[in-house]
Amino acid sequence: MSTLITDWRDRPTHRRVWALAAPMILSNISVPLVALVDSTVVGHLPHAHQLGAVAVGASLYTFLAWAMGFLRMGSTGFAAQAAGRGDGAALRQILLQGLLLAMGLALLLGMLGVPLSGVALHFMQPSAELDQLTREFFHTRLFGLPAALASYALVGWFLGTQNARAPLAILLTTNLVNIALNLWFVIGLQWGVVGAARASVIAEWTGALLGLAMTRNALRAYPGHIAWAALALWQSWRPLLAVNRDIFIRSLALQSVFFMVTVQGARLGDATVAANALLLNGLLLTAHALDGLAHAVEALCGHAIGAHDRQALRRSLVVACGWSLIASLGFALLFLCTGHLFIEMQTNIQSVRDTAFIYLPYLAALPLIAVWSYLLDGLFIGATRAREMRNGMLLTVLVLLPFAWALQGFGNHGLWLTFLLFMMLRSLTLGAFAWSLRKNDGWFTGLAH
């Protein structure tokens, strides 16, 4: 206990954590604000199926894009460790590899996205109006996928170099452009649901191009040259691809759970899927804010592991955990006391409001349960321990399945109870892997370079 108190009182660690976390929290909060603006703007159109189309279409797009989240997470861990070693050549290689992977995967997903969305909508069994609008929204959003994936690689790389200002600029620019164009296209030009999709596409390309422009100045702090010949060798790609493969499997399992919430909600009716989307906006707001502290953990722990500094690793974790607990308590109280205002702000459709009010207590409980999995993700990403992340997520989903089946009969209450249980199991499985690695000094041995 005395060691924990000493670590918590280390002011330089607090400064380092917040130097990274504060800009990342600001930039991260702008991400769910886009979904919030989408819901708010479209939620004031006349029909529930219009809001439902944005919810389902965004869920389909998010399933594809966020499954590629390894482009950010893999880049962060390797870049953080390279920065800890002062290896400028490795930093350049990681950046280029991340961008090349982003372009290749965007092309592949663009070809697969249309048929896969048709299959998904078939299983959802939505109303005819919801089906048609969802397809229009999703097909338009696909044009922004290359830029979105490139931004993942860029944000992860910048964060690994402990540069939080560049991700802040990329994400804020992307999301402010999205918000402004959303209001113009949907309300001003009256393009409806498709207007919201077009706004997102333009905003994603704006952010990606800005990020590319900022890499030149960032690299000046790390002298070195790209080993172009090494890019043609499998060995130079193998560590990154191995980590990305495991994070991809983990992300796919994670997004499958989020996607199933939307699928099951759609089967319960247009009002229910729309209400769940409004509540999940609250979760996204919380998760992205708390992820700011998790991103600080990624960068600081990755740097400490690269430099083999055990004390810095421990102190970074203690300080980040303390602030994350305080923040999660704040969010829980906020949703418990003012959650009805959060819902009313997003829509004036009374049936959707009434449905969402019933399930607000679940939203209030989520921050306290989910916060630990965010922090542990940050630790494993910084350590490039993707295999353990993958195994933890797969184990979580396997344990969850019988509970999800048993709770089906409880309707939307059963759906939210399943989701809470999923978040709890994520934390427990990752915690068990982290304890095992600490016991065997695994954080500093067998690293992928």
Beta strands, then each sheet from edge to edge (+ up, - down):
end
